């Protein structure tokens, strides 16, 4: 392991880094905090059998200002989402965890925060700046050990997760959400260290699920499951002179199913349309539809042509999965049958549905970015929360709505001065 400090060491390192594939691992000052609420302590880089440490702020060695953006060689990075949130500006990056997880349904290593030397530091009460306080040689020894047995990875890893999903989730995380500080601390007293500028918190999406549908949990807060009824959501507020604008898809899963099976659903309320066929009102209709879609289609349900076609699709899907050993999403990602505990036709169908939902969502968020319309502060399955200037006209809102509906799924808008009131 070489700690890069002198001019000659820098030049020797760049000669290797710029001409060969490498593994790049950023280590942050506080490895518990969100990367955007911490600072880059150093970068561990492995080129073939030689490892290097390039310091940014670590106390053990001189900080080094090295431009890593010139190399076009493949770089395998640990947590590409975090790398994209630094100033490293690396080119041609491929995520180790993405390649490994979506090929095995397991993360490459779960030991990152469980190493004895890290636990020792935590027990001694050094809760902050773990990256800076842990001796650089200890970090080097650990990372050398972690990656010496890394399975051979091809030099390219062109897939939708690495190229689109990870970068979009990284972009979404870059804008923190404002909170009512005292109410936030009353609700989550152990999360004070996760406050940014004493009034903002960052979200953190985890795409490493079998369906790729990301969870969103950080600092003890599950952003995907904030209570709607106890005032918890009122803790989250827009910046001054802004309000929250939220768009929700109407009957999203039902309409995605319509796309999957090629059934032309009405542009009006799907739940009311089905309710008319059930002989039920709107609310009862929603309940019955969800029971059917997630519990299975009965003989009675098959009397409705839509559900007869849904059941035909499910049975055909199940037959194909048993033959092929996997279900394939629209973006080409394979969910292996062996990854699903106690698989059934309905469970396979629901996995495909969640994976397809995620792919549609990421595509519309990518369109929002390409059209400079602003990204949502929070995205949760069928809901998108934006911050909107009070003096701003309606044109951007209309354009956002148009993009969200670009795959044929209608949305409804709501707004308010807290997340609980949209």
N, C-alpha and C positions, 0 to 999 in steps of 0.2 A: 504494500500500500504506500502510495506517495502523497504527501500533503503538499499541494502546489502553493508555493509562496514566492519563490524568486522568479525573475524574468526568464531565466533559462529553463526553469521547471515549467513555466507557463508555455513557452514556445514548444518544448518537447511534448507536453501534454496535447496542445492544439494540433501538432503534426499527427498524432495518433487519432485524436477525436474527430478531426475533419476528414479523415480518409478511411475510417473503419466503422462498422456498426457498433453500437454501445448500449449499455444499460445506464439509465439516469434516474437517480433517486433523490428528490429534494427532502431535506430534513428541516422542519420548522422549529422556531424557538420554543413554542409551546405546542407539543404534539396533540394536546387535548382540544385546543381551540380550533375554530374554523381557520383555514389557511389565510383568509382575508382579514382575520382579526388577530393574526400573529405576525411573524416576520420570518424570512428565510434565514436559517442559521448557517447551513452549508449544503453543498450538493455532492453526493457520492456518485462517481462515474466509473463504470467498469468497461474497459476495452479489452476484449478477449480475456487473457488471464491476468491482466494488470488492472489494479484499482487505483483511483485517484480521489482525493478530497479537495474540493474547491470551496474555500470559506467565504461566507458573506458577513456574518456577525459573530461567529463562534469565538468564545473567549480563549480557546487554546491556541489559536494560530492567527496569522495576519490575514485580514480580509483581502480578497483578490477580485479585481474587476476584470473579468474575462468575458469576451463576447462569444457566446456559444451558438449564436444564430446563423453562423455562416456555413455550418456543416449540413449537407443534404443527405448524409448517410442515415440509414434507419436507426432510430433510437427507441429502445424499449423502456418505457417509463413506468414507475410505480405510482398509480393513481393519476392518470392523465388529467382528470378533472381538476385536481389541485395544481398540477404543472401549468395548466392553461391560466391559472389565477396568479401566477408569478410573473416576474419581468424577464424570465429566461428566454422567451421567444424562440423556442426550439422548433426546428423544421422536421417534417417526416417522422412524427411520433406515433408509436403503437403501444397500447396499454397492455401491460403484462396481465393484470387481473381480467381484463376483457377477454383476451385470448384464452386464458386458462379457464375462467369460470364458464364461459359460454361454449367451452369444449368438454367440460367435465361436470358442471353444476356445483363446483366447489371452488372456494377462493384458494389461491396459491399458498397463502400462509395466514393463519389466524394468530400468530405469535408476536405480531408487531408490537403490541402494547403489553406483552406478558413476559418480556425478557427479565431475568433476575436483576440485572443492574438497574433497569428502569424501576422495577418494584422497590428496590432498595432506596432509590432516591425519593420515591413517593412516601415511603415509610418514614424517612427522615424529615418529612414535612416540606420538601422543596416541590411545591405544587406547580409553580410557574416556571417557564423557561427551561423545560426539561431538555430540549435540544441543545441549548447553550451550556447547561450545567453538566450534562453527561460528558465525561472526557472523550475527546475526539478519537482517541485510539480505541476506546471501548466501542464506540459507534462503528468504527472501521472494522474491528474484529467481528462484530455481530453481522454487519452487512456482507462482509466477505463470506461468512458461513452461510448466511441465508441464500446467497445467490450462486454459491459454488456448484450447487447441484440443480440449478435451474434447467428444466428440460429444454432440449434444443428447439428453438423457435425459428420459423422461416423469416426471411428478411422483409416480407411484406405481409400485411394482415388487413386486406381491404374488406371491411364489412360494415354494415349499417350502424352497429353499436359503436364501433371505434370512430367512424367518420362523422356520424351525425348525432347519435344519442348522447354520448359523453360530452362533446363540445357544447351542445345546446343546454344540457343540465349545468355545465360549468358557467355558461352565460347567465342562466337564471339565478344562480347563487350570488352573482356579483352585486346585486342590489339588495341591501338589507331592508327589513321592515321596521318601521318606527313603533315604539311601544309607549304606553303610559308607565313610566319607570317604576314608581312606587307600587302600582298595582301588579306590575310584572314581578317585582321582587316578593310581594306578598304571596303571589301564586307559585312562583318558582324560586324560593330563596337560595337554593344551591346553585342557581344559574347566573349569579351576579358576574362572574368572570367572563361570561359569554356576551355581556353587553358591550356594544361598540359605541364610543362617544357618549356613553351613559344613557342612550335612548334608542338604540337600534339593535336588532339581532339578525344574524345570518341564518338562512336555511341551508340544509345539506341533503341532497338527493342521493339515494342509494339504488343504483340500477341492478345490483347483483341479486336478482330474484329469478326464479325459474321462468317466469313469463316475461321478464325485463320490465314489468310495471314498477316504477320506482316508488320506494317509500320515502318519507321526508321527515327525518328525526335528527335533532341536534341539540346539544346542551340540555338534555333532559326534557325536551319539548317534542311532542309528536305533532308536527304541523299538518299531517294528513288526517288527524282525528281530534281536532280541537272541538270541545263541547259547544254546541249551538245554543244551549238552553240555560247555562249557569253564569253567563256573563264573561266567560273566558275569552271569547272572540272580541269583546269590546276592549280588551287590553291592547289590541293591534289597531293602530290609527295611521292615517296618511300624514305626510309632511304638511307644514303650514301652507295654506292657500291651495290645498289639493283635497280631493275626495277619492274614495274608493269606487271603482267601476268594475262590476263583476259580470262575466258572461257565463251562462250555464247552458250546456247542450240539453235539448229536449229529448227525453226517452233515448239517450245516447246508445245504450247497448242494444236496444230493440232495432234502432236504425242501422247500427253496424252489422247486426245479424242480417238485416234486409240486404245490405251490400254483399255480404258473404254468400248468401243463397240466391242472389239475383231477384229479389222480390221488391216490387215497386210500392213502397209505402206512401201514404198520403202526406202532403206537406202540412196539413193541419195536425192537431193533437193526436198522436198515435195511441195514447192511453184512452182517450175518449173514443177513438175509432174501434179499439178492441173492446172497450166497455159496452159499446152499442151491440157488439156481437155476443158478449157475455150476458147482456141484460143487467149490467151493473153501472153504478155511478163511477166518476173519475177515480176517486181514492181507492175504492174497492177493486177497480180494474187494475190499478198499478200493483196492488198486492198480489192479485191472482197471476198477473203476467210475470212478476218476479219469481213466484213459486214455480211456475212452469219452466222458465228459462234456467233456473238454477237447481230445480228438483227433478225435472223430467217431464216429458209430454205424455199425457194419459190418453186413453182411447177417446174420452169425451173431448179433450183438447183438439184431437186430430180432426174433429168435425169442422174446425175453423181452418180454411185453406192455408193461411199463413203458418200455423203450427204444424200442419201436415208436412209442409215443405221444410220447416225447421227440423222435424224429426227425421225426414228422409236424408237431410244433409248430415245430421249427427251420426246416423247409422252408416252412411257412406264414409264419413270421416273416420269412424272407428274401424271399419274394415280396412281402410288404407293404412292406418297407423299400425294395426296388427301385422300387416304385410311388410311395411317399410321399417317399422321400429321407431318412427318419429312423426310429429306433426310439424308442418312447415308454414311459417308465417308469410305474409305478403312480401316482406323484405328479405326473404330467403333464410331466416334464422330457423334452425332446427331444434325443437324441444323433444328430447329423446324420451321414449316411453318409460325407460328404466329410471328416469329422474322423478317420476310421478308416483307417489305412494298410493297403493290400492287404486290403480287407474280404472275408470269406468268411461263409457261413451260420453256421459254428461260432463265428467271432470275434464276430459280431453277437450271437449267443446269449449268449456269455460276458460281453460288455459289459452286456447287459440283466441278467444274473444278478448281477454285481457292483453295479450300480446299485440293484437290488431289495434285495439284502442290506443295503446302506447305509441304505435307507429304512426297512426293518424295524428295524434297530439303533437308529436315531435315535428312532424312535417309542417303542420300549420304554424308552430312556433318558429320554425326555420323561415317560413314565408314572412312572418311578422318582422323578423330580423332583416331579411333581404330588402324589405320595403321600408325600413327605418320607421316602423310604427311604434316601437317600444315593446319591451318584453314584459310579461306578467311578473308581478312580485312573487306570486304564489300560483302554482299549478297543481291541482288535485283532481286527477282522474277525469271528471267531466266539467270542471270548473276552472276559470281563469280570472285572477284578481289583478287589476291594473290600478295604478295611481294616475289621477287625471287632474290637470290644472283647472281650478274653478273658473278662471277667465278664458279658458280654451274653448274654441268653437267645437261644433259637433262633427267636423269633417273627419278627424282622426278616429273618433269612435265608430263612425260609419264604415271607415276603411278596415278597422280592426274586425268589426262584425262580418264584413264581406270576406276577409281572409279566413276567419274561423268557420264560415259556412261554405268554404270553397270545395269541400268534398261532399256537399249535399246534406250536411247535418245542421238544422236550424238551431239558433241560440236565442235565449232571452236575456235581456240586460236588467241589472239592478244597480243601485248606487247608495252610498251612505257615508257618514263621517267616522264609522268604525267598521271593523270587519264583521262584527255581530249584527250590523244594521243594513248590510247590503242584501 
